Every structure is written in structure tokens, then in C-alpha cells.
Amino acid sequence: MSARRLHDHLTTQDSLAQLALHARTIGRVQRAYEKFLPPELANISRVLNVKQGVVVVSAPSGAVANRLRQVLPSVLTTLRESCREVTEVRVKVQAHEGQQLPVSAPRREVSQQARARLAEGNAGLAPDSELRRALQKLIDRS
């Protein structure tokens, strides 16, 4: 019994051949999508399906979906140039298993000198000042 390549199996049966072609199309559109999208969005969204020119993209949250909808008009124009079958892009909110949203920016340390200057400036403010409370909170947290 000789070993056959997976490609041979996929192309010998019509239904499997259609599935393989569809998977290649999704992969090609995904690569083009990632190339034209800002990296912070490309890393957390992905192409789910391509059917009759409509690309369905998943976003892990409503906030990411809204951001995608803002940039999609320009992305759609460039996607059409590389993937001619694309006519529309739809965004669907769908949490990705194991995917985490980016965490907030790392905490930055404030030097002792900067803290001392903040404290000096803070001492000159009125005791009930909103700015004084905000500066004190900054000094306490740093």
C-alpha cells in the first residue's frame, strides 16, 4: 500500500476539493487582511469566512469591532486590489478561545527627583484644590 499525499486525497473527491479550495481562499484573504490592517488589530481579529464576495471577520469584543468598522473602508479598498472577489467586509463579535486582549501599558516609574519636585509643587497649591488631590494621588502611586 503506497502512501498518498494529503493533496491527492483532497483533490480526488469533489467535496474535499471544494473544501480545500475554500480553505486556500480564506488563507489568502487572511494574509491580505493582516497586511493592510494596523498590527494591533490584525493580531486580535481574523477572517472567519469568505462567501460570495463577503468576508466575515471576527473581533474579540465590541470595542475592537467598532475600531475595525472605523478602519474597514480603507482596508476594503486595498483588499479589493489584491483579492478581487471581495465586495464587502462584515464584523462579527466572537471571543477567540485562548485569546487575550492586550493589557494596558506597563507602569512607568517616577524618579525620586521627579517625586520631590511634584511634592514641592503640590505644597504650594490650595489644600482643597482638585489639582492638589490629583498630584498627591500621583505621588502616592509612584
C-alpha positions in Angstrom: 0.0 0.0 0.0 1.6 3.3 -1.1 1.3 6.4 0.9 -0.6 9.2 -0.9 -0.1 12.8 -0.2 -2.9 14.7 1.5 -3.2 17.0 -1.5 -4.0 13.9 -3.7 -6.8 12.9 -1.3 -8.2 16.4 -1.2 -8.3 16.8 -4.9 -9.7 13.4 -5.8 -13.2 13.9 -4.3 -15.3 16.9 -5.4 -16.5 17.8 -1.9 -13.0 17.7 -0.4 -11.6 19.6 -3.4 -14.1 22.3 -2.9 -13.3 22.4 0.9 -9.6 22.7 0.1 -10.2 25.5 -2.4 -12.3 27.3 0.2 -9.6 26.9 2.9 -7.0 28.3 0.5 -9.2 31.3 -0.3 -9.8 32.1 3.4 -6.0 31.8 3.9 -5.2 34.1 1.0 -7.8 36.7 2.2 -6.4 36.4 5.8 -2.9 37.2 4.7 -4.0 40.2 2.7 -6.2 41.4 5.6 -3.3 41.2 8.0 -1.1 43.1 5.6 -3.4 46.1 5.3 -4.7 46.3 8.9 -2.9 48.1 11.7 -0.8 45.4 13.7 -2.7 45.9 16.9 -6.0 45.0 15.2 -4.5 42.3 12.9 -3.2 40.4 15.9 -6.6 40.2 17.6 -9.0 39.7 14.7 -9.2 37.1 12.0 -11.1 36.1 8.8 -13.8 33.6 9.6 -15.3 33.0 6.2 -15.4 34.2 2.6 -18.7 33.6 0.7 -20.0 35.2 -2.4 -17.5 38.1 -2.0 -18.5 38.8 1.6 -15.6 38.5 4.1 -16.7 37.8 7.7 -14.2 39.0 10.3 -14.3 38.1 14.0 -13.4 40.6 16.8 -13.0 39.5 20.4 -15.0 42.5 21.8 -17.4 45.2 20.9 -14.7 47.8 21.3 -12.4 46.0 18.8 -15.4 45.6 16.4 -16.1 49.3 16.5 -12.4 50.1 15.8 -12.4 47.6 12.9 -15.5 49.2 11.5 -13.7 52.6 11.5 -10.7 51.4 9.5 -12.5 48.9 7.2 -13.4 51.4 4.4 -9.7 52.0 3.6 -8.8 48.3 4.2 -11.7 47.2 1.9 -10.3 49.3 -0.9 -6.8 47.8 -0.7 -8.2 44.3 -0.1 -10.2 44.5 -3.3 -7.0 45.3 -5.2 -5.3 42.0 -4.0 -8.4 39.8 -3.7 -10.8 40.8 -6.5 -13.6 38.6 -5.3 -14.0 40.7 -2.1 -17.0 43.1 -2.3 -17.9 43.5 1.4 -16.5 43.0 4.9 -18.7 42.3 7.9 -17.5 42.3 11.5 -18.8 39.7 14.0 -18.1 39.9 17.7 -16.9 36.5 18.8 -14.5 35.8 21.6 -11.5 33.7 20.4 -10.7 30.8 22.6 -7.4 31.3 24.5 -7.1 34.8 23.1 -6.5 37.7 25.5 -6.9 41.3 24.8 -3.8 43.4 25.1 -3.1 44.6 28.6 -2.7 48.2 29.5 0.6 50.0 29.0 3.3 48.9 31.5 3.6 51.0 34.6 6.3 53.7 34.4 8.5 54.5 37.3 8.8 58.1 38.5 12.3 59.0 39.7 12.9 60.2 43.3 13.9 63.7 41.9 10.6 63.9 40.0 8.6 62.9 43.0 10.4 65.5 45.1 9.6 68.2 42.5 5.9 67.1 42.4 5.7 67.3 46.2 7.3 70.8 46.1 4.7 72.0 43.6 1.9 70.3 45.4 2.8 72.0 48.7 2.2 75.4 47.0 -1.4 74.6 46.0 -4.6 75.3 47.9 -5.4 72.5 50.4 -8.9 71.8 48.9 -7.6 72.1 45.2 -8.6 69.3 42.8 -5.2 69.6 41.2 -3.5 69.1 44.6 -5.5 65.9 45.2 -4.7 64.6 41.8 -0.9 65.3 42.2 -1.0 63.7 45.7 -2.5 60.6 44.2 0.2 60.5 41.5 2.9 60.9 44.2 1.4 58.2 46.3 1.1 55.7 43.5 4.6 56.3 42.1 
